[in-house]
Amino acid sequence: MTQLTDKQRTGNQAERASERLLISAGLRLLARNYRCKQGELDLVMRDADTVVFVEVRYRRRNQWGDAVETVDWRKQKRLIAAAHHYLLTHPHLVNQSCRFDVVAATGDPADPASYRWIREAFTC
């Protein structure tokens, strides 16, 4: 069994905190860390009749830019491709509306106040 690095542990902590934030807002978890050839989806959630693909970004400090800024067009392209694959493998969701959200955090990953949820962070 491989040991997690500090970075991986912190990333997992940020994903779990983001998941709790979204669930407390009424979203329902469909998948966590969905991986395919096209990329990875951190969280797939359901918000009423909308499938929400959530990218979680964490930075210890923002001296080189905000965590949200790391979701550039290249990352968006990979997320869109992975979301397309997810929908193809879950045909019962194909006709649902979809959106891409980002949950970004800077600072202490255990502090709920450090998390910012951006609905419809980008579109395809």
Secondary structure, DSSP 8 states (H G I E B T S, - for coil): -----HHHHHHHHHHHHHHHHHHHTT-EEEEEEEEETTEEEEEEEEETTEEEEEEEEEES--TT--GGGG--HHHHHHHHHHHHHHHHH-GGGTTSEEEEEEEEEES-TT-GGGEEEEEEEE--
